[in-house]
Structures are given as structure tokens and as C-alpha cells.
Amino acid sequence: MGNLQSGRSERPELSERELSYIILHTKFTRKQINDYHVRFLTYYPRGYATYEQFCNLYSDELKHLSNSQPLLKRLFHHIDTDKNGRLNFKEILFFKAISLPETDTDEKLRWIFLFYDTNEDQEIDEYEFLDLCYLIYDIHGRIITNNRLDELKYLFNKFDTNSNGQLNCHEFIQLCKQCTDLLELMTPMFNNTKWNLKTDDESICTATATTNELTSNQIEYLKKRTKFSSNQILSYYETFRTRCHSGCLTKIEFMNFYQQLLPSTASSEVYSEFIFRAFDNLSKDGFIQFDEFLLAIYIHSNSSTPREKLEWLYNAYDHDGDGIINYNEINQIVHALFILYGIDHEKHSVTYVSYEIMAILDLNNDDKISKQEFMNMLKDKELTNFLAPSFVKQK
């Protein structure tokens, strides 16, 4: 009896301060917390779980994995925030809170970032990124081929937007949101979560460096957007993948590829940069993915309407993306078109033509061309032919 009494007195109880802290930092109610605490103490009367007990508790959650032990070890270390080699009630409850399906997606992704930031410096370098990739492939029973390794390195560099050789939390989250198939491999501890991260326009973007085939849903989406047949889409995709093994065109690759589509050798790198921005219209990440490539090809084909062409081209000419085109932007466009068409700068003035275009399109005389004013150009066939050249060869 004495031993039982002694054990009971050692059972840790939640203080009001601890209870308030948990309520503040989770979505659990007071009753839920107390119920979880009673259940926790039933299994772990000393008030903590050892590594072996944690593995016994959580291994069923990861039974879908080929090799869960490396992940369990890392999970235990990460959840053990006070690093005393055992998990108390609050540590386990906070992990449960982050694992719930209703927990905010960005909150989950921030937790995942910290989970894989092994040296805890708030950055994931390429070594850490590849290490976590080897880990997740191993636990799923997969092997990273040399080609896949090159693709993973490409992804790291793509989302390292400040080019400092590190992924900060924001960059890592963007990578996860764009590459949901990789995200699902990284998050087996959230097996009950459906990562519906992308909008309708973005969902097609899975035809990137992480996949090599178009799904039926992607093909149906592109058929609706482009009016191309399934066979045409697959033909374009085969061409795209042949030219672009990584799944995305860089600006340099795009420039080299696009030169071949211009009508004459008098092509302009400056003009190609305008068009690059319009191609990179969906993700705006500095790369051309297949969906962006195909939509742009459609816009320049005979299948699209003049209005669709101009709406697309407006994105290319709005250099700073502020929703209007000013005189400086028109001047840059005219300069690029002069080079494209081979127009003699000495015989014709770029400045004069730019002012003339502004006078025609700027209907309310506010020195800005809105999208509506730009679309009004459809009434002027000569100006439309100049500003919206048909420069894609038809298949």
C-alpha cells in the first residue's frame, strides 16, 4: 500500500499555468487536454515516454513505410524539445496538435522545415537537403538514381531564390507547395493530411522536374485551356521534354530555343526577354514549365483569338507588373521591335513612334496605358500587327 501511495504522489499533474499555456498554443479545449492527460498518465504513469515507448506507440502510424526506424529516431529527437532524452505530456501533445488534419498548412510546413534543419541554423543547405532526400527515399524503400539526384539539385537551386546556397523557411515552403509529390514523401508523419496546396491554374504545374509524365487530369485541363487535342498536347510535351530534361526551361535555355521560332535572323534578345516574362506567367518563378510553355504556344497559334493574344502579350509588355504600361515601357518595346523587324534607327525614330503609340492608346491622357486601353488596339489593325507580331511557326 505504501508503494502505491508513493507512486500516486509522484504522478505529475498539470498546473493551471501549464493548462493555460497549452490552450493558448493549440486548438484543444480544456476538457480535451485533461482527457488526453489522463490517458497519457494511464500509459506512462511516470509522466514521460522513453524512446522505446515512443517507438511502440508510434510505429503503427508509420507501418506504411519500408523502414520507419530512421524517421522515428529523428522524430523523437525533434519532439524532445528540452533534449532530456524522454518525452513529457506537453511535448507529445504539441506534436499531436501539429499532426491534426485541420492544422494550418503553412504551420505544418514551418514545422517540417525545422524538422529537417538538422543543425538548427534556420537554413537548409544543399548537403542537408540531399541528406533529407536520401532519408525519405530510404524510408519509403526507394533508390535515388543519378538522374533523380540531378533533378533534386536542380530543385534546390531553383528555389534558392537569393542564390546564397541555402533554403530559408520561406524558400523551403515554396518548394514544398510547388512539388507536392516530394512533399508527400517528406511528411509520412502527417499521413492523414491531404496536401491540396495549389489553385486550379497551378495544379497543372506538376509536370515539372519531379515528374516525367502528364496525368489524364493535366491533359484535360490543357485541352480546355488551349483547344489542342490530346495527341497535340502529348506531341508538344515530348518535344518539350526532349529539349528540357529537367522539366523547366531557364531563361538562357528559353532564349536559345525561342530564337528558332522568330520569323527572321534579325531577332532580338531584348524582345525575347519580354516574351520570357509572358511565358513565365503562372508561377512567375523565373522558369518556363510545360503548362506555361503550351499555353503560350496556343496563344501564338491560329487557334487563339486576337483578344486572347493581346491579353497574353500585355503581361509581357508590363515590365514591372504594376498593371499599367507607361511611356518608358512602350519605348523599350518599340526599341526591341525595331531590332526584331530590322528597322533602321537612323531613318525612323524610336522616340517618335513611342509617343505616337502612347497618343493612340492612352485614351484618357493620364500617361498610362491600362489593359482595357491596350485591348482597344484591336480596332487598329496596323498597330496590332506592329505590337503583336505573329512570330511562332505553326505545326
N, C-alpha and C positions, 0 to 999 in steps of 0.2 A: 504493500500500500504506500509505503514511504517513497519508493521509487516512482510510482505512478504520480504521486503528488508533486514530486520534484520535477518530473518531466513536464507536467502540465504548467508549472510555474515558469518553465523555460520557453513555453510556446510563445513566439513573438506575436504581439497584437498590433494592429495598425493604429497609430496615433491620429488624432483629429487633423494635425498638421500634414501628415503623410496622405491621409484621405483627401484633403483639400487639394494637395499638390497633384494627385492623380486625376481628380475630377477636372482640374484646370487644364491639364496637358493631354487628356484623352476625351473621347466622347462617351465614356462609360458613366452610368449613373451611380449614385452612392450604393444603391441596392446591388447592382451588378458587381461592383468592386468587392463588396462584403461577401457576396456569394462566391466569387472567384477565390477570395482569400480563404474562406472556409474549405473549399475544395482543395486548394493548394496545400493547406496545412494537413489535410487528411492524407495526402500522398507524401508530403515532406514535413513531418512534424517538427523537425529542427529549424524550419524556416528557410531552407535553401536546398537547391538541387545540385548534385555533383555532375561532372561531365558524363559519367556513365549513366546516371539517372536521366540527364537531358537526352542522351542518345536513345535510351529506351523509350522515352516519352515521344520524341520527335521523329524517330526513324520511319514510323508508319506514314508520316506526312510526305516522306521523300522516297517511298517504296517504288515510285515510277522511275527512279534513277538507276543507272547501271552500277554506279559507285558513289554512294552518298557520304562516305566517311570523310573525304577532304572538305566537303561543304559543311558537314556537321561540326568539324573541328574549327573551321573559320567562323561559323555562326556562333558557336559557344563563346569564342574569344571576343567577338564583336558585341554580343548581348551583355557580356560580363563587363559593364562599364566601369566598375570600381577595381577591376583586374585583381580580384582576390581568389580567383580560381573556383568560384561557385556562383550560382545564380539565385538571387533573392526574389521575393514576390514581385517587387516593382519592376525589376529587370525583365522578368518573364512576361508580366502584364503589358509593358510598353512594347515588347516585340509582338505580342498578340494584337495590340491596337494597330500597329503599322501593317500587320498582315491582313486585316479585315478587308473584304472586297469594297466596302464603301469608303475606305480611307482615300483621301485626295491623291490623285495620280502623281502630281509633282512632289508631294510629300514622300510618297513611296520611292520616287526616283532619286530624291536627295538622300534618302536612307541607303539606297543601293550604291550611290556614289561613295558615301562614307564607308560602306561595307567593303568596297574594292580598293579604297585608298589605303593600302596596307601600311604605308609609312606615316599616315595621318598628317600630311603637309598641305591638305586642301587642294592637291593637284594629282592627276594620274598621268605619269609619263608613259612613253611608248613601252618601256620594259614592263611596267605594272599592267598596262592594257593587254599586252600579248600574254603575260602571265595569267591574267584572269581568263583570257580566251582559251588558253591551254587547259585551265582548270575546268571551265564549263563544258568544254568538249569532252574532257576525260570523264566527268561525272555522268554525262549523257551517253558514254560509250562510243564517242565519235573520234575520228582522227583528223587533224588539221593537215591538209595537203599543202604542198609548196604554193600552188595557185591560190588556195584559200588564205594562206599566210600573207601573200602579196596583197590580196583584197582587203584583209584586215588592216594592214599597214596603210593602205590607201585610205580606208575609212578614218583611221586615226588622223592622218594628215588633212583630210577633207574637213573634219570638224574642229581641228586645231586652228580656229579662225584667226587668232592673233599670232600664229606661227612661232610660238615660244617653246615648242616641243613638249607641251603639257596640255592636258584637258582639264579645265576648271569645271566646277559643278554645272554651270550653265551650258558649256560646250558638251559635256557628257550627257546631259539631259536631252539636248538637241539630237545627239547621235542616237540615243535610245528611242526618241519619238520618230525619227526617220527610219530606223532599222528595227522594226518590231520583231522580226524573226530572230535577230541576235539578242534583243531584249528578253524574249521568252526563254532563251537558253540561259541567260544570266539570272533569271528570277524564279527558279523552281520552288523557292521558299514561299512564293506568292502564287501557288498553283491554282488557287481559286479565283484569281484575278483575270479578267478579260481585258487585254490591252487594246481597247478601241481608242487609239490616240489620234487618228487622222480624220480630216474632213473628207467629203466626197472627192474634192479635187485632188487632195493629197494621197488618197488611198491607193491610187494607181502607181504611186512612186515606189512601190516595192520592186519594180523592175529596175533595180539598181545593182550596185556592186555585190549585193548579198544574194541575188537570185539570178538564175540563168534562163528561166522560162516564164512566159506570160501565162497567167491563170485565165480561166474562162471569164471570170468577173472583170478582169482587166481588159480583156478583148471586147466584152460587151460595152464597157464604159467608153472605150476608144471608138467603137463603132458609132455610138450615139454622138460623141463629140466631133467626129471627123467625117462621117458618112462613108468612110472606107469600108470595104468588105473585110471579112476575117482573113482571107488569103492575102489581101494587100497589106494588112497590118502585120501579119507574120513575115511577109517578104521584107517590109521595111525594118522589122525587128532583126531579122537575120543580117541585113546589111549593116545595121547599127552595131550589133554585137561583133561583127567581123572587123569593123573599124575601131571599135571601142571595147576591148576585152574587159576593162574594169567595170563597165556598166554606166559610166558617166564620161562626158566629154569635158576636158578642161578648156579654158579659153584658147590656148595655143592650138590644141587639137581641133577645136572648132574652126579657128581661123584657117588652118591648113585644109580642112575638109570643105569649108564653105567657099573657098576660092574657086573650087571646081564647079560650083553652082552658079557663079556670076556669069553674065552674058558675054563678057569680053575680058581681055587680058588687062584692060585698064581698070582693074578692081582696086578697091581702097581698103587698107587695114582700118582706117578711121571709120568708114561706113560699116565694115564688118563688126566693129565694136558696138555700134548702135544696135545691130541686129542680134548680137550675142545677148544683150540685155533683154531684148524682147523674147528670145528663145528661153532664157532663164526666167520665165515669168511665174511659174507655180511655186517653186521652192525658194527662189532668189538667193541661192547659196553659192553662186559662182561656178556652178557646174551645169551641164546640159544632160538631163536624164531622158530616158526614151520617150516618156509621155510628153515632155516639153518639146522634144525633137519632132514627134509625129504631129502634134497639134500645129506646130509652126509650118511643117511641110504641107499640112492640109490648108492652112491659111493662104499659102502661096500657090495652091493648085487651082485648077478651073472649077473644082467642086465648091469652093467657098464663095460667098457673096462679096461684092465690093465693100459693103458695110463691115463685114467680118474682117476683111483685110485691113481696113483703116483703123478699126478699134484695136487690132493687134499691133499695128505699126505705131500707134500713138504711144504705147508703152516704150517702144524703142527710142522715140524722139524726146520723150520727157526724161531728160538725162538725170535729174536729181530726184525724180519720183515724187514731186510735190503736187502732182495733179494738174499742172498747167505747163504750157510751153512758152518760154519768154524769147525775147529777141536773140539773146546770146545762144540759146539752144537752136533756134532757127538758123543762125549764122553758121554754127558748127555743122548742121545738117546740110546746108547748101554747099559749104566748102567740101564736105565729103562726097556729095553728089556730083560736084564739078569734076572731082578726080575719077569717080566711078564712070561718068559719061565721057570723060576725056575732053571736057570743055576748056577752052583756052582762057586762063585767068586774065590775060592781058587784053583780050577783046571783050570780055564780059566781066562785070564787077560782081563779086560775091556780096558785097555790102548792099549794092543797089537791088539785086534780086531778093535779098533777105528782107529789106524794107518793103519791097513790093508785095512779097508774100504776107508779111505782117499786116499791110494795109488791106489786103483782100480778106484775110481770115479773122482778124481782130475786129469783130462787128461792133462791139461796144466801146472800142477805143480806150481800153484800160491797159494797153501794152502787154497783154497776156492772151494766149490762145487756150481757151477751155476745150475739153473734149467735145462738147456739143458744137463749138465753132469749128473745130478740126473736122468733124463729121460733115459739116456743111459743105466741105470741099467736094463732095460727091457731085455737086451741081456744076463744078468747073472741071471738065474732062481734061483739059490741057494741064492744069495744075496737078490734078490727081495722077496723071501719067508721069509727071516730073517727080513728085514727092513719094509716090508709091510704085516704083518700078516693078515690073514682073520679071524677077531675076532667078526664079527656080525652074530648071528644066523639068518638063513633065515626063512621067514614066510612060 
